[in-house]
Amino acid sequence: MESSKSSGDLEEPTYRVYKRRWFVLATVAMLNVSLNILWISFSSVASSVAYYYEVSPSAVDLFSSVGFLVGLPVCLVSTWMVDKFGLRFTVTLANVLTFSGGLIRCVSTFPGLEDSFNKTVQYWCAVVAQILVGMANPMGFCLPTKVAQDWFPPHEAPIASGIITLSFVLGVTMGNAVTPFIITKKEHVPYLNLMWFIPSIITLILGLFSVDRSKPPSPPSKSSAAANGVHISYSKRLKLLLTNKNFIILAISVGGSVGFFNAFISQIQQVMCARGYEVWFSGLCGALVLISGIIGGGFSSFIASKTGKLEETAKITLSIGTVLMILILELLRKSGLDWGIAISLVVGGFIAFGILPLGMELSEENTYPLESSTGITIINLSAALQGFILIGASGALDTDLVSSDQAIETCTSIDIDPEGDNVVKAKDKTHFLMLMMCHTCLVCVVFVIGLKSKFKRRDAERLEIPETRKSFAAQSLTEHRTQSRDEALIIRVSYTMEKSNSSDELEEPTFQVYKRRWFVLATVAMLNVSINILWISFSSVASSVSYYYEVSPSGVDLLSAIGFLIGLPVCLLSTWMVDKLGLRFTVTFANVITFLGGLIRCVSTFPGLEGSFNKNVQYWCAVAAQVLVGIANPLGFCLPTKVAQDWFPPNEVALASGIITLSFVLGVTMGNAITPFVITKSEYVPYLNLMWFIPSIITLILGLVSVNRSKPLTSPSKSSAVAETIHITFGKRLKKLLTNKNFLVLVLSVGGAIGFFNAIISQLQQLMCARGYEVWFSGLCGALVLLSGIVGGGFSTFVATKTGKLEETAKIILCVGVIMIVLILELLRKSGMDWGIAVSLVVGGFIAFGILPLGMELSEENTYPLESSTGITIINLSAQLQGLILIAVSGFLDTDLVSSDLAIETCTDNSLNEDGVDPGNVKAKDKTHFLMLLMCHITAVCLIFVIGLKSKYKRRDAEHKKIRQTRNSFIAEHLM
């Protein structure tokens, strides 16, 4: 759009909508869901929360009211922020605040950490968390019409605005309805904080990857384009809004409706338990009104959009809804009216909640073309103020229950001393309910009588843009300068590599790298991290897992060995999948499988649900989950060199491959090192399953958002361009690989090194507890070797890249590393060698782990230009097979401990066994013969690698030749 010679004339722009608008919509909706979950979840189980934090009910009320209090000054700041810094900055800041609030709540009550905080500290940590959430709330609330106006065409704007508006309701529904069914005891409050921390993680990641700009390059409609050209100061905008009669009415009435809704939901549990209704029923009632409200709100928006009767629909909805809300409040004063309350809540919620999306749309129509977020924020300010007053008045209006009601109230938990200092005492809320009736009647009267709506935005669609802006200037502004807009820059990416008339001639392409390559790298790395966390986490606390599932140590071994077993047939399938269906499909499929595995583990032991499964069912659910993770493992393992080759330039290939390869190690590090510090009792195994389910959620979302294509538009290098032109059958490729001497050496040696690594890590806890080392120390040892290995692997890759001595570097580090490994295995046969083991693990891990990324790079060099994932998959197949054999042989080589070792072993945890019976039949075993087998195995691996490998550097050489020369050379050598 350009300014014409006349200041009043503006050319009509080209309107366009983008698919990304739905991701922006989903992100803002998820932000409001996570915000409101964190806000309401404490109030929905007020009694349990009061007992857990050892505070009074009024202190629990602070958790919800502090959000209103903090939200008041933030309201106007949030609209200034949207105006000044844009949608992207506002969404990111709100996501960070919400994430921080959830993190503080989670950490302060996390198993293994909660003992570090007394109850007072935990309570005030929760208050601080609610303050952060309260600060973020106005930022999310002001965005519905902003997103709808800037990103959606006119016929979709009400739907978009309605979805975001009703996302508040969905968040409250989830926090208010789901929580009481899971948090049935005060001991479950840590589960509450961990469970509802997850949505804030998802939202943060979704926001970082989806909302990459505040507005689309081209406006979606005339009204949006005209509004974009109106620029007035913030103070002038406030003045115009506060002198707009219709807007003032909407601020009072719609804000009052939202405030009423917030106060009603935050107090419903305390209102109902005083009349003898159970916590689960109050949660159900909250769910009924909210779910029916979401449906009804969507239906009202649809009716208003189809009929064009926005004001009339809103007035009818609010009038009927108010009558029903008064009926509901009257029923809540009585006991024993379960069905009456439930039915009235469904009907009332369906009708009354329509005022929320319709009210937001009316605000936009009556304030257009002013920045929409300002009006919505003032409505939110009104809602926060009215909600805060109602909740504050609740405590002041409480009276003591009469004796008949005291006999039936359910607010006082039976598992706590009723005479305790922090006992939850039921109160009569009759006066509060009467106040709510008066409030909702007043809101309805103000709205129905006072509102005479104008439809400025709708009218703008029938006018030319200059006419709309002139009309606004004439009505509202004394000065109005039309600012010119630059034409949108359209970047077209074209291929320069084309087939010529001659079949053997190829033009040299232009190479390009894309920033998205780092997101693809991060996604694949996170995939391998989440897979390996789920794979190793059971083995790192084998004794606790054995007691929890009531199985023998060999049953725990199955949880890690099953991954190897399942991975064997999947290996070759995975390389076919990458070749045939592409990177995007493979990553998505692996993410879904990993997510399902984590979900099955989590649900089968989740608080409130675990009683539905006996221990045998829970164990086999865990086995099924590990089978799914085992299927996903080869899919992730075959991708390092594939991603590096297709997305990265030559000077970054080794780095990219190394990062993905070492992500396996990072996943094992986290699962093996962190788990023993958190899972200190068998009762904490459900925490293990819930905690390590989170990375798979993050990875799934990251993959769906980031990996939107298998290859970049343009190749990053000559070697990549050549590889893309080589097309041979899968069978022929396998034949070429299996007749390649250097590749076979790498299959045996690098695969053997990985198999050795997997076997030692999965057995480390059982090895060390038999010699008297504590579980936490075995976890620390696993962390030391893995963390030092990550650092050492990165250092080895750096050295090899800088010197160009890839083969020589790999041989040196493997030789020195094997010597250190043999020393470590010898030390593990002894007891009381804490410092010796720790130091040797650090040094050995730093040196030996370099073979992993360097081995992958050597495989790529020696098999180029064949599809890289095939070679990596065969190496993984070798690793799976060798690791499976080593773990399986471990059990056969076990012997009984001598009496001196039996006196110090720590495998049998009697603290887990109140009756003196060993339900898991956990018995320490002497692993000496297994350690000797490992020494022999790693020595053989080293000899094969050092003596057998005479590497070629085919990919490196391809960078110095013309593409046609490289391609023809390969054809002459292999295919003719």
N, C-alpha and C positions, 0 to 999 in steps of 0.2 A: 504494500500500500504506500503510495507516495503523496506528498502534498502537492497540490496544483498551484498554478500561478495565483489563483484567487484563494485567499485564506479559508474561505468557507467551503470550497469544493474538494471533495475527496473521492478518489476512484474506489469503486467497489472491489474488495479483495476476493480472492478465490477461497471458498470455504472447504474445509477438509476435516474429516475425523480420523483418528488413529486407533489402531488396536490397543495401543499401550494405555488408552484411557481406562480400560477395564482393570489393568494392574494397579493404576493409580487409585481407582475406586476401591479395589480390594484392600490395598494397603491402608487407606484412611479408615475403612470399615473395620479392619482388624485392629487398628490402633484404638478405636473406640471400644471394641469388644474387650481387649486386654485391660484398658483403663478401668472399665466398669466392673470387670471381674474382680480386679484387685480392690476396688473401692467397696464393693458390697459383700465380699465373701466372709469377712469377719462378722458382720451383722447377722448373716443367715444362720450362724451357729453361735450366737452370742453367749449362751450358757457355757459351752465347752471352751470358748476363747477366754471367758472370764476366769474359769477354773484353771486353765493352763497358765495364763499370765499372772494369776493370783491377784486379780483386780476386781473392782466392783462393776456392776452393769453400767453405771454412768461413765466409767473409764472406757468401757467397750464402745459406748456411744461416741466417744471422742474419735474413734477410728473413722467413722463415717462423717461426723460433723466437721472435723478438721479439714477435710477435703473442700467442703463448702467455704470455710473460713479463709483458707489459703487461696481458693479460686477467685475470691472477690477482687483483690488487687491485681491478680494476674489477667483478669478478663480483658481489660482495656490494653494491657501490654501485648496480649496475644494478637489482637486485631492490628495493632501497630506493627507487630512483627511480620504478619502475613503481608501487609501492605509494603513494608520496607524491604524485607529480605526474601519474600516469596514463599510459595507453597513448599518447595523442597526443603529449605532451611527449617521451617516450622515443623514439618512432619518429622524430620530427623531429630530435632531437639526434643519433641514430645516423645518419640520412641526411646531416646537415650534416658530421659527422666523416668519413663515407665519401666524400662529395663532396670535402672538403678534401684528404683523402689522395690521391684520384685526380688532383685538380688539381695538387698539388705534383709528383707523378710526371710528369704530362704536361708541365707548363711547364718543368721542369728539363732535359728532353731534346727540347723542341719545335724543329723546324727553324727556323733563323734566330735562335733564342734559346740553343741548346745551347752555342754558342761563348762565351757569357757566363759559363759555369760550367766549371771544370776537373773532371776525373773524380772527384776526392775530394769536391768539393761536390755533384756529381750523386749520388754514392753515398749521402752522408749525407742528402740530400734524400729519396732513396728510403727510407732507414731511418726518417726522421721520418714519411713517408707511411704506412709499415707500422705505426708506433706508433699513428697515428690510427685506422687500420683495426682494429688490435688492440683499441683502446678501444671501438670500436663493436660489435665481434663479440659480447661477452657481452650487450649490449643487444638484439641481434636474436635471440640464442639462447634467451633466457628467455621468449620470447613465444608459442611454439606453443600450449601448453595455455591460456594466458591469453586469447588470441583465441578459441580454440575454446569455452572455458567462458562467456565474456561475450557472444559474438555468435551462437553456433550452437546449434540445438536438439540434443537427445541423439543422435538418429540421424545427425546430420551432424558431431558433435564429433570422432569419430575420424578422419574424412576430412579435416577442416580441420586438425587437429593433424598428421596424416600429411603433408599437402601442404606445410605450413610446415617441418616437420622435414626432409623430403626436398629442400626448396629449398636447404639447405646442400649436399647432394650434387650437385644440379644446378649450383650455382655452381662447385663444385670440378670437375665434369665439363667445363664450358665452359672454365674457366681451364686445366685440365690437358690436355684433349684437343684443343681448337681451336688453342691457342697454338703447339704445335710444328709445325703444318702451315703456319703463316703466318710465324713468326719462324724462318727458316731460316739467317739470317746475323746476326752481331752488330750489323750496321748497321741491322737491322730492329727493334731494341729500342725506339727512339722510337715506332714503329708500335704496339708492344705497349702502351705507356703511354697513347697516344692512344685506341687501340681500346677498351681496358678502362676508360677514363674515362667512356665513353658510358653504360654501365648505371647508374653512380652519378648522372648527370644525370637520366636517366629516372626513377629511383627518388625522387630529391629532389622533382621536380615532382609525381609521382604521390602522394607522401605529403602534400605541402602542400594538394592539392586533394581527396584522398579521405578522409584520416583527420582529420575535423573535430571528433571527439569521442572520448573514451576508452571510453565504454560506450553502448549503445543506450538510448533513453528507457525502454523496457520490457524486462525480462529475457526470454530465449528459452525458459527452462525452470524447473522447480521447483528443481533443484540450483543453477542460477545465482542464482535469487532468494534461496535460503537462504544461499549463500556470500556474497552481497552484504550480508547482515545481520550477518555475523560480523566483529567489529572487535577485534583484539588488537594489542598493541605488537609492534614488529619483533623486539625481543630475545626476547620470549616465544615468538613464532612460530619463531625459530631454535632455541630450546631444545626445543620440541615436535618439530621435524623431526630434530634431532640425537639425540633419544632414541627415535626411531621405527626399530625394527630393520629393517623392510622397506625403509624409505627409505634407510638406510645401505647396505644391500646393493645397492640400485639405483644409489646414488651411485658405489659402487666398480665395479660391473659395467657398467652402461650408460655411465658416464663413461669407464671403461677401454676400452670398445668404440669410443667416439668418438675417444678419444686415440690408440688403435691405428690407426684409419682415417686420422686426420690425419697421423700419423707415416709411415704406409705411403705415402700419396699424395705427401707432400712429398719423400720419398727415392727414389721409384720410378725416376726418370730416372737418378740416380747409381748405383743398384743394377744396373740393366739395362745401362747403357753399359759397365760394368766387365766384363760377360760378352759383349760384342760386339754387343749389340742396338742398332740405330740409334735416333736421337732420335724419328723419326716413329713407330717401332714402340712405344717406351715410351709415347708420347702415345696411341697407339691402345689399348694395354693399359689405361692409365688410363681412357680413354673406355669401354672394354668393361665394366670392373668397375663403373663409376659408373652407366652407362646401365642395365645389367642390374640394378644395385642399386635404382635409382629404380623400375623396373618391379616388381621383387620386393618392395620395401618397400610399394608400393601394393597389391600382391596379398596380402601378409601382413595388412595393415590390413583389407582387404576380408574375408578369411577370418575374422579375429578378430571383426570386427563382426557378421558373419552368424551365426557359431556361438556367440558369447558366450564362447568359450574363450580369453580374452586371455592369461592366464598360461601355459596349456599350449602355445598357439601360439608364444609368445615363447621358451619353453624348448626346444621342438623346433627352432625356427629357429636359435637360437644354437648348439645342440649340433652339428647337421649343418654349419652354417656354419663352426664352429671346425675341424672335421676337414678341410674343404675349404681353409680358409686355411692350415693347416699344410702341406697338399699344395702349395699355390701357393708358399709361402715356400721349400719344398724345391726346387721346380722353378726358382725364381729363382737358385739357387746354381749352376745348370748353364748351359751355352751351347748354342745350336743347337736349342732346344726351342720354337720359335715357336708351332707349332700347339697343343702341350700347354699352354703358358702361357695362350694366348688362350682356349681352351675352358674351362680350369679357372677362369679369371677370370670368364667369363660365368656359369658355374654357381654359383661361390662368391659372386659379387656378388649374384646373384638371391636366394639363400637367406639369406646372412649379414646383409644390410642391413636385413632386416625388424626387427631388434632396435631400430633407432633410433626409428621411430614407435611401436612397441609399448612400448618402454621409457618413452617420454614419457607415454603413456596410463596405464601402470602407476603411474608417479610421481603422476599426478593422482588416480588412484583411492585410493592409499594415504595421501595427504596431505589429501584433501578433508575439510572445507571451507576449509582454509587457503588463503591467496593462492597460486595455482599457480605464479606466476613465481619465487617464492622457492625452491621445490624444484628447478625446472628450472635456476636459476642455480647452485645448489650442485652439481648434476650437471655443469654446464658448468665450474665451478671444478675439479672432479675431473678432467674431460676435459682441460682446459688444463694442469693440473699433470702428469698422466700423459703427455700428448703432449709436453710440454716436456722431461720426463725422458728419454723415448725418443729424441727428436731430439738432445738433448744427449749422450746416451750413444753415439749413432751415431758421432760424430767420435772419441770416446775409444776405441771398439772397432775402428776401421779398422786394417787392416794392408796392407802392400804386396802387390801382385799378383805371382804367380809369373810366370816368363818366358813360359810358354805363353799365359797370359791377357793379358799385356802386348802380345803380338803381335796380338790381336784386339780389344782395347778400343777404344771409339769416343768416350770422354770427351774426349780431347785433339783439339781442332779442327785440321784440316790447314791452315787458312788463317792460322794464327798461329804465330809463332816458338815451337817447342816448348821452347826453352831460356829463354824470357822469364821475368821475375820473377813474373808473375801467372798462369802456366800452370795449366790445370786438369789435375790429375793423378788418374788413376783409382786407386781403392782397393778392396781386398777387403772386402766387407760381410758376410762369412759370420757373424761373431760377432754383428753387429747382427740378422741374420735369425733366429739362434737365440734371441736375447733376445726378439724379437717372438713366436716360437713359445711360449716359456714364458709370456709375458705374456697371450696370448690364451687359453691353456689355463687359467691361474689365474682369469681373468675368467669363463670359462664355468663352472668349478667353483663359484665363489662364487655365481653367479646361480642355477644349477640346484639346488644343495643348500640354499642359505640362504633363498631367497625363498618365503614362504608368504603370498601376497597376500590383502589384503582389498579389497572393492569398495564403498567408502563412497559414492562418487558415484552409482553405479548403484542402490544401496539407497535413496538420498535421493529418487529419482524415484517410489518407491512409498510414501513417507511424506508427511504434511502438513508444510508448512514449519515450524510451531512445534515439531513433534516432532523434526525434523531438528536444529534449533538447540538444543533441550533436550538431545538425545542428545549432541551435541558438547560442550555445556557440562558435562554430567555426567562425560564421559570426560576432558576435557582442561583445563577452566578452573575456577579458583576463583571468579572474578568474571566475570560476563557481563551486560552491559547491552544490551538490545535497543533499537536506535535507530529512531525513527520515520522514515518516508520520506514525502516529499510526493507527492501524486498528480501523475502526469505531466500537463504542460500541453499540451493538444491545441489547436493553432491552426488554425482553419479559415478558408480564404480563400474568400470568396464574391463573386460578381459583383453589383454593384448596377445595372449597365447592362442593362436588359431591353427587349425590344420591347413596346410597349403595344398595346391593341386597335386603335388608329389607326395606320395604316402610316407616318405622317409624324411621329409623336411619339416622342421619345427622352428618357428620364430622364437627368439629370446624374449621371455616375458618381462614385465616390470614387476619387481618383488615388493611386497608391502607387509608390514606387521600391524596388528590391531591391538588396542588396549584390552579388548575382550579376552585376549589369550590368557591374561592373569586370572580372570574369573573362571575360565575353563580349567586352568591349572589348580586353582583353589578348590573347585568342585570335586575334581578327581582325587585330589589329596585328601579332602574331607571324607570322601567315600571310603577310602582305604583306612582312614583313622577310625571311622565308626564301625566298619566291619571288624577290624582287629581288636577294638575295645570289646565288642560283644563276644568275639571268639575267646579271648584270654581271660576275661574278668572272673569267670567261675574258677578257673585253675588257680588264680592268685590267692583265693581264700578257700581252698579245697576242703579244709576241715569244717568250716562254717556251712558251706554248701552241702556237704555230706550230711551234717546233722539236720539242716533245715528240710532237705528233701527225703531224709531217712533212707539214704542209699549208701553203699560201700564206696571206698575210694576208687574202685574200678568203675563204678557208676559215674563218678565225677570225671574220670579220665575219658569216658565216652563223650562227655559234653565238648571236649576239645578235639578228640580223635575223629568224631563223626564229620567234622568239617573237612578234614583231610580226605576221608573216605568218599564223601559226596563230591568233593572237588575234582577227583580224578576223572570221572566221565564228562564233567562239565568243561574241563580245560579246553579240549579241542572244539567243543561247541561254542565256547566264548570267542575264539579267534574267528570262527566262521561268522558269528554274529556281528563282530566289529567290521569284518570285510564286506558282508552282504548288506547289513542294515545300518551300519555307520556308528560313529561315536555317540551321537545324541541318543539313539535308541538304546544302545548298550548301557550308557550311564543312567538313563531313566529307569531301565529295567532293573539294574543292580540296586539303585536307590530304593525302588519299591520293594524289592525282595528283602533288603536290609531293614527297611522300615517295618515290614510285616513281622520279621523275626523279632525285632525289639518290642513290637506291640504285643505279640503273643506272650513273651516273657513277662512283660509288665502287667498285662491284664490278669494272667493266671495267679499272680501273687499280690494283686493290688488290694489295699485295705478296704474292707467292706465287701470285696468280691472273693477273697481267697477262701472264705468259708464255703463257697459253692463248689470247690474242688478239693478232693482228698490229696494226700501227698503223692500218691502214685500218678494221679492225673496231672498234678503240677509238674512232676518230674518229666513226664513224657511230653508235656507242652514245651518244657525247656529244651528237650531233645529235638522236637519239631522245629523250634525256633533256630537252634544251632544248625539244623539241616538247611534251612533257608539262608542263613548267613554263609554256610559252606558253599551253597550254589552261587552266591554273590561274589565270594572271594576271588575266584579266577577271572571274573568279569572285570574287577577292579585291577587285578594284578597285571593284566595284559596291556594296560594302557600307557605306562610311562613313556616309552619311546614313541608310541603312536601320537600322543599329544605333543611331545617335543618335536617330532619330525614335521607334523602337519601345521603347527601353529607358531613355532619359534624360529628365529634366524640362527645361523650356524654358531654365533658367539654366545647364544643363550641355550642351545640344545642340551648341553651337558648339565647345566644348572637346572633346567626344567625337569629333565629325566631324573636327576638326583633328588630334587624336592619330592617328586611323586614316589620314588622308590623309598625314600626315608620316611614318607608318611606312614608306611606299614610299621616301621619301627616306632614312630610317635604314637600310633594307636596302641601298640602293645605296651609301650611305656606307660601311657595313661591308665590302661586297664590293669596292668600288673603292679604299678606303683601306688596309684591313688586308692584303689579299691581296699587294700588291707588297712589303710588308715581310717576309712569310713566304716567298713563292715567289720566291726570288732566283736559282734555276737551273731549267732545264727538268726536271731529275730530280725536282723537288719538286711537280710537277703532281699526282701521286697524293695528296700531302698536302692540296692544295687541294680535291680531290674528297671526301676523307674529312672534312676540317675543316668544310666547308660543308654536309655531309650532316647534321651534328648538329642545326642549327636545325630542319630539317624533322622530325626525330624528336621533338624537344621539342614542336613545334607540333601534331603529330598526337596525342600523348598529352594535351596541354592541351585540345585540341578535344574529344576523346572524353570527358574528365572534366568539362569546364566547360560546354560548350554542349549542355545536355540538353533544351532546348526552343527553338522559334523566336521566341516572344514571351513576355513576362512574363504572369503571371496577370491583373494589373490594369494598365490603361494608365497611363503616367506623366504624361500631360498631356491637355488638351482637344484640341489639334491631333492628337495621336496617336489619341485615341478617335474623332475624326471620320474620319480617314484609314482606320481599320479598317472603317468602315461604307460606304465608297465602293467599289463593285465594278463595274468595267467590263472589257470584253474587252481582250486584249492588242493586237489590231489597232486598236481605237478609241483606246486610250491612245497608241499610236505616232502616230496621226493628230493627236491633240491636241498632242503634243509638237512634231511637225514643222511645225505651223502656228502655233507660239508664237514670235513674233519674238525676244523676249528670250532664250529658250532656244537658238535657232539662233545668236545672237551668242555665247553662252557655249560652244556646241559648237565653233565655229570658233576662238575666242580661248583659252579655257581648255584645250581639247584641243590647240591649237597650241602653247601654252606647255609642256604636258607632253611633247608630241612633240619639241619643241626640246630640252628638258631630257634626254630619253632619248638623243637623237642625239648631243648634245655629250658626255655622260658616256661613251657607248660608244666614242667616237672619240678621247677626250682623250689616251690614252697614245700613239696613233699621231700625233696632232697635235704633241705636245710632243717626242717623241723625234726627229722630223724637224728640230727646231731645237736639238738638242743637250742637251735636259734629260734627266736620268736617270729611270729607271723609278720610283725611290723618290720623286722630287720630283713626278712626275705623280700618283702615288698620294696624296702629301701635298696637292696642289692639289685633287684630287677630294674629299679629306676636309675641307679648309677650306671649300669652297663648300657642301658638303652639311651639315656640322655647323652652320655659321653660318646656313644656310637653315632647319634645324630650329628653331634658337633664334628666328630672325626670323619664321618662320611662326607659332610659338607666340605671339610678341609681337604680331604683326598681328591674330591671332584675339582676343587679350585686349583690344586697343585697340578693335576693331570691336564686341566684345560690350559693353564698358563705355560706349562713346559711342553705340551704336545706329546708327552711320554705316557700314553694311556696304558699300554701293556706293561711297561716296566714298573709304573707306579702300583698297578694292581698286584703284580707278583711280589713286590717288596712288602707291601702291607699284609698280604695274605700269609707270607712266610713268618714275619714277625708276630702277626696276630695269632697264628696257630701255636707258636711257642708260649705265648701268654695264656691262651685258652687251656692248654695242657696243664700249665701251672695252676690255673683257677680250678680245674676239675680235680686236681690232686688236693688242693686246699679244702674243697667241699667234702672230702672224705674225713676231715678232722673236725673236732669241736673246739670251741674257744679261740677261733682264729678270726675274730670279727674284723680287726683292722687290716689284717693281711688280705682277707677276701675282698673287703671294700676297695682297698687301694688297687689291687690287681684287676678288679672288675672295671674300674675307671680307665686304667691304662689299656687293658685288653680291648674294651669296647671301643675306645677312641681309635685304636689302630685297625682292629679286625673288621669293623663294620663298613669300611671303605670299599670292600669287595662288592657290596650290593649295588650301589649306583654305577661303579666302574664296570662291573660285570654286565649290566644292562646295556651300557654304552658299547662295550666290546661286541656284544651280540648284534647290535644294530650295525656296527661297522662291518662285521664279517658276513652279514646276510643281506646288506643293501644291494639292489633296490627293492627286494621283496618286501611285502607287507610286514611291517615290524612287529605287529601284535602276534603274529603266528609264532615267531621265534620265542618271544617272551612267554607265550602260553606254554610252549613245550618245556621251557625252563621251569615254569611254575608246576607243570605236571610232574616233572622230576622231583621238585622240592616237596610236593604233596606226598608223593610215593615214598620218598626217603624219610620224611618226617613221620608218616604214618607207621612205617616199619619200625623206626626207632622208639616211638611211643608204645607201640604194641609189644615190642620185645621187652620194654621196661618191666612190665608186670611179671613176665616169665623169669626174669633175672633177679627179682627181689628175694631176699633172704631175711630170716628173723634177726632182730637186733640182739646183741649180747647183753647180759644183765647190766653192765655199766652204762651202756647207751640207753637202755630202757629207763634208767633212773633219771635221765636228763631230757629225754625226747619231749617235744611240745606238740606233737601231732594230735594227741588225744586231749581235748579240752574239757576237763571235768566240770568246768563252770557252766557248760551248756547242758549238763546232764544232772538234773535235780534228783533223780531216783537212783543214781549210781549205775544206770543201765546205759549202754552205748548204742543208741538207736541206729546210728549210721555205721556201726561196726568199723570205726576208724582206727586202724592199727598202724603204728609206725613200722617201716620196713628199711632194711639195709640196702642201699642203692649202689654199693661199691661196684658190682659187676656191670651195672648200667653205665656208670661213669667211665669204666675202662673201655666199654664198647664205644662210647662217645669219643674218647681219645683216639682210638684206632680209626674211627670214621673220619674225623676232621683231618687227621694226618694223611689219610688216603686222598681226600679231597685236595689237599695242598699239593701233593706230589703230581696228581693228574693235571692240575692247572699249570704248575710251573714247568713241568717237563713237556706236556703235550701241546700247549698253546703256542702257535706261531702266527700271530694276528696279521690280518690284512686291513687296510683302511680304505674301503671302497667308497664310503660316503664322503670322507674327507677329500679324496681324489676327485670326486664328482664336482666339487665346488670350483676346481681349476680347469674344467673342461667345458666345452659347449654342450648344451643339452642334447643336441643331435648326436654328438660323438659318444656321450655316455650311454644313451639309449641304444644306439647301434652296436656298441661294444658289448652290452649285456645280451642283446639278441644273438649276436654272433657266438658268444661264449656259451649260452645256455639253451637257446630256443631253436637254433637252426639244426 
